[in-house]
Amino acid sequence: MTLFALPSHPVPDGCVAGEVVAADGVRLRFARWTPDGAAKGTVALFGGRAEFIEKYFEVVRELRSRGFAVAMLDWRGQGGSQRLLRNRLKGHVARFSDYQLDLEAFAREVLLPDCPPPHFALAHSMGGTILLQSVLEGQRWFDRMVLSAPMLDLAVVPLQAIVQPAATLLAHVGFARAYVPGGRGRPLSRLRFEGNPCTSDRRRFERTQELVRANPALDLGAPTIGWLSAAYAAMAELTHPDTISRIRQPLLIIAAGGDRLVSNSAIEHFSARLIAGAHVVVSASRHELMMEKDIFRAQFWAAFDAFVPGTPIL
């Protein structure tokens, strides 16, 4: 299974890349690395919507330098995993529970047999949503989880009181595979640094754009109405008060203070009600904490290092 690279952004040494197949037959790309030196365990690194393994090579190196093995997965419908619609630029999933099939295949076929324990998770945005859902389903793949700007509500969508029921209705009457309104013609490869809500670091932003332009197979556009409807359903379940009280997984949530994509108020509300969770805010950072300027990333890594590996969970 191919991993793409740039001369200035090579694949970290010692990579094993391949493919696993989810229970419903969807093909998923993975990659894993051994640590630099003796292993302190494995960090499973999960990206958000529209992200891909190559975007995180710098993070992989940083984790390996800390003594961790690293394992990664491209979620279905993005990166190098199987796309779900004929138009491969449409970001689509029928239901968020389908991502649990990806996580289970990855855990059983890559993480458990090939990656040294203890196992920790580091997940960004949509990846955090998916991991929290796995906890609700009773899975305990990881001793501890660090969630970067988890997607618990959307700040980027205006008039949500109207948009949410409209998306649900449209998805049920046959428009699930259509782009969200205004989404046509908005692939990653056309995004520009000016005004972007993801990062204030031009170098890291343009590195991602260069990767996508050089390797069009990684490109992805706006989500579909079906994806948006499924996301709202997942977020509503996770943020319900009765649900939050059932989450006993040790968690560290790191929020980006200047986030314009996901809701920090939803993250704060969620974190305050966790049984075994902590909440840190990196002030002024934009959404993609691991792709931000070094001044923000230093705060992110300080919080990570204080929590992982932490005290072993008995």
Secondary structure, 3 states (H helix, E strand, C coil): CCCCCECCECCCCCEEEEEEECCCCCEEEEEEECCCCCCCCEEEEECCCCCCHHHHHHHHHHHHHCCCEEEEECCCCCCCCCCCCCCCCCECCCCCCHHHHHHHHHHHHHHHHHCCCCEEEEEECHHHHHHHHHHHCCCCCCCEEEEECCCCCECCCCCHHHHHHHHHHHHHHHHCCCECCCCCCCCHHHCCCCCCCCCCCHHHHHHHHHHHHHCHHHCCCCEEHHHHHHHHHHHHHHHCHHHHCCCCCCEEEEEECCCCCECHHHHHHHHHCCCCEEEEEECCCCCCHHHCCHHHHHHHHHHHHHHCCCCCCC
